[in-house]
Amino acid sequence: MADDPFALFNLWYAEARQSELNDSNAMALATVSAAGQPSVRMVLLKGHDPRGFVFYTNRESRKAQDLGEGAKVALLFHWKSLRRQIRIEGPVSLVSDAESDAYFASRHRDSQLGAWASDQSRPLDSRATFEARFEAVRARFEGGPVPRPPHWGGYRVTPERIEFWLDREHRLHERRVFTRMGDGDWDEGLLFP
């Protein structure tokens, strides 16, 4: 196995991209509100490198409220076909506007329009209301590019801890953990299953 957690992540992620039928980039994002209420939901990994793991969302959503200054989160990748999971913990920060703009421009046009039409996580009286808003946004941007909404952008989770879990028979699993030290290097160890 690799001694660098990012190299090991890259290896496992590449294998998942080949074996998972749907959304191999899906990860559970766990947050905690200012009042201490935990919440978890699935998001999609849209970028990763040694700086961290990036996803995008509406910055006025419930999850964004939990992702305020100084927030720490947990991510979980679970690849059933490989019988593996990766747990990541660390602080979250905004990605740059340039990164958010570049990713937004790469999205399908309907996804871009949906970002404008949706008041993500807020109450909705009927599906018809959302569909009407989507059509109004479609008409607004007809024939031109769809700019990134000011309330939409990316977040980067900077890992402080990464655990690689490998399923073994009879629950004799293999768990390998990397913890970032103060100097930026990684301390590596094993955990009992």
C-alpha positions as CSV (number, residue, x, y, z in Angstrom):
1,M,0.0,0.0,0.0
2,A,1.1,3.6,-0.6
3,D,2.6,5.6,2.2
4,D,0.9,8.8,1.0
5,P,-2.8,9.0,1.8
6,F,-3.5,10.9,-1.4
7,A,-1.7,8.3,-3.6
8,L,-3.8,5.6,-1.9
9,F,-7.0,7.6,-2.3
10,N,-6.1,8.1,-6.0
11,L,-5.6,4.3,-6.4
12,W,-8.9,3.3,-4.7
13,Y,-10.8,6.1,-6.4
14,A,-9.6,5.0,-9.9
15,E,-10.7,1.4,-9.1
16,A,-14.1,2.7,-7.9
17,R,-14.5,4.7,-11.1
18,Q,-14.2,1.4,-12.9
19,S,-16.4,-0.8,-10.7
20,E,-19.2,1.4,-9.3
21,L,-22.2,1.5,-11.6
22,N,-23.5,4.9,-10.4
23,D,-21.9,7.9,-8.9
24,S,-18.5,6.5,-7.9
25,N,-17.8,10.1,-6.8
26,A,-20.7,10.2,-4.3
27,M,-19.7,10.9,-0.7
28,A,-21.7,11.4,2.5
29,L,-21.1,14.9,4.0
30,A,-21.7,15.1,7.7
31,T,-22.0,18.6,9.3
32,V,-23.1,20.0,12.6
33,S,-25.2,23.2,13.0
34,A,-24.3,26.0,15.4
35,A,-27.0,24.5,17.7
36,G,-25.2,21.1,17.7
37,Q,-27.7,19.4,15.3
38,P,-25.9,16.8,13.1
39,S,-26.9,16.3,9.5
40,V,-25.7,14.1,6.7
41,R,-26.4,14.1,3.0
42,M,-24.8,12.8,-0.2
43,V,-22.8,15.2,-2.4
44,L,-20.5,14.6,-5.3
45,L,-16.7,14.9,-5.3
46,K,-15.8,17.3,-8.1
47,G,-12.1,17.7,-7.5
48,H,-9.3,16.4,-5.2
49,D,-5.6,17.0,-4.8
50,P,-3.2,17.3,-1.8
51,R,-5.1,20.5,-0.8
52,G,-8.3,18.6,-0.2
53,F,-11.6,17.3,-1.5
54,V,-14.0,19.7,-3.4
55,F,-17.7,19.8,-3.8
56,Y,-20.2,22.5,-4.9
57,T,-23.5,23.7,-3.6
58,N,-25.9,26.6,-3.1
59,R,-24.2,28.7,-0.4
60,E,-27.6,29.6,1.1
61,S,-28.7,26.0,1.7
62,R,-29.0,24.3,5.0
63,K,-25.7,22.5,4.5
64,A,-24.0,25.9,3.7
65,Q,-25.3,27.3,7.0
66,D,-23.5,24.4,8.8
67,L,-20.3,25.1,6.7
68,G,-19.7,28.5,8.4
69,E,-16.3,29.9,9.4
70,G,-14.2,27.4,11.4
71,A,-16.5,24.4,10.6
72,K,-15.2,20.9,10.5
73,V,-16.9,18.1,8.6
74,A,-16.6,14.5,7.8
75,L,-16.8,12.8,4.4
76,L,-17.5,9.1,3.7
77,F,-16.9,7.3,0.4
78,H,-18.5,3.8,0.4
79,W,-17.9,1.5,-2.6
80,K,-19.9,-1.6,-2.1
81,S,-18.6,-3.3,-5.2
82,L,-15.0,-3.0,-3.8
83,R,-16.0,-3.6,-0.2
84,R,-14.1,-0.5,0.8
85,Q,-14.7,2.9,2.4
86,I,-12.7,6.0,3.1
87,R,-13.5,8.4,5.9
88,I,-12.1,11.9,5.8
89,E,-12.3,14.5,8.6
90,G,-11.1,18.1,8.6
91,P,-12.0,21.8,8.3
92,V,-13.9,23.2,5.3
93,S,-13.2,26.4,3.4
94,L,-14.5,28.2,0.3
95,V,-12.8,27.5,-3.0
96,S,-11.9,30.5,-5.1
97,D,-14.3,32.3,-7.3
98,A,-12.2,31.3,-10.3
99,E,-12.4,27.6,-9.4
100,S,-16.2,27.9,-8.8
101,D,-16.6,29.7,-12.2
102,A,-14.6,27.1,-14.1
103,Y,-16.5,24.2,-12.6
104,F,-19.9,25.9,-13.1
105,A,-19.1,26.6,-16.8
106,S,-18.4,22.8,-17.2
107,R,-21.9,21.8,-15.9
108,H,-24.8,20.8,-18.2
109,R,-26.9,23.8,-19.1
110,D,-30.0,22.5,-17.3
111,S,-27.9,22.1,-14.1
112,Q,-26.7,25.7,-14.5
113,L,-30.3,26.9,-14.9
114,G,-31.4,24.8,-11.9
115,A,-28.8,26.5,-9.7
116,W,-30.6,29.8,-10.5
117,A,-34.1,28.5,-10.1
118,S,-33.7,26.6,-6.8
119,D,-33.9,28.1,-3.3
120,Q,-32.2,24.9,-2.1
121,S,-33.4,23.5,1.2
122,R,-36.2,26.1,1.6
123,P,-39.9,25.1,1.7
124,L,-41.5,24.6,-1.7
125,D,-45.3,24.9,-2.0
126,S,-45.5,22.7,-5.2
127,R,-43.3,21.1,-7.9
128,A,-45.1,23.4,-10.4
129,T,-43.6,26.5,-8.7
130,F,-40.1,25.2,-9.2
131,E,-40.8,24.2,-12.8
132,A,-42.2,27.6,-13.5
133,R,-39.1,29.2,-12.0
134,F,-36.9,26.9,-14.1
135,E,-38.7,28.0,-17.3
136,A,-38.4,31.7,-16.3
137,V,-34.7,31.2,-15.8
138,R,-34.4,29.3,-19.1
139,A,-36.1,32.3,-20.9
140,R,-33.9,34.8,-19.1
141,F,-30.6,33.2,-20.3
142,E,-31.9,32.0,-23.7
143,G,-29.2,32.3,-26.4
144,G,-26.4,33.2,-24.1
145,P,-24.1,31.7,-21.4
146,V,-25.4,31.1,-17.9
147,P,-23.2,32.8,-15.4
148,R,-22.6,31.3,-12.0
149,P,-25.1,32.6,-9.4
150,P,-23.5,34.7,-6.7
151,H,-25.0,32.3,-4.1
152,W,-23.4,29.1,-5.6
153,G,-19.9,27.8,-5.3
154,G,-17.4,25.3,-4.0
155,Y,-16.0,24.1,-0.7
156,R,-12.8,22.3,0.0
157,V,-12.3,19.9,2.9
158,T,-8.7,19.9,4.0
159,P,-8.1,16.5,5.5
160,E,-6.6,16.2,9.0
161,R,-7.5,12.5,9.2
162,I,-8.1,9.9,6.5
163,E,-9.1,6.3,7.2
164,F,-9.0,3.5,4.7
165,W,-11.3,0.6,5.5
166,L,-11.2,-2.7,3.7
167,D,-13.9,-5.4,4.4
168,R,-12.6,-8.8,5.4
169,E,-14.5,-12.0,6.2
170,H,-16.0,-12.5,9.6
171,R,-15.7,-8.8,10.4
172,L,-11.9,-9.0,10.6
173,H,-11.6,-5.8,8.6
174,E,-8.5,-3.9,7.8
175,R,-8.3,-0.2,8.9
176,R,-5.4,2.1,8.1
177,V,-5.4,5.6,9.3
178,F,-3.4,8.7,8.4
179,T,-3.3,11.7,10.7
180,R,-1.9,15.1,9.7
181,M,0.8,16.3,12.1
182,G,1.5,20.0,12.9
183,D,4.4,20.1,10.4
184,G,2.1,18.9,7.6
185,D,3.5,15.4,7.4
186,W,1.3,12.3,8.0
187,D,1.4,9.9,10.9
188,E,0.3,6.5,9.8
189,G,-1.2,3.6,11.9
190,L,-3.6,0.7,12.0
191,L,-6.9,0.5,14.0
192,F,-8.6,-2.6,15.4
193,P,-11.6,-3.6,13.3
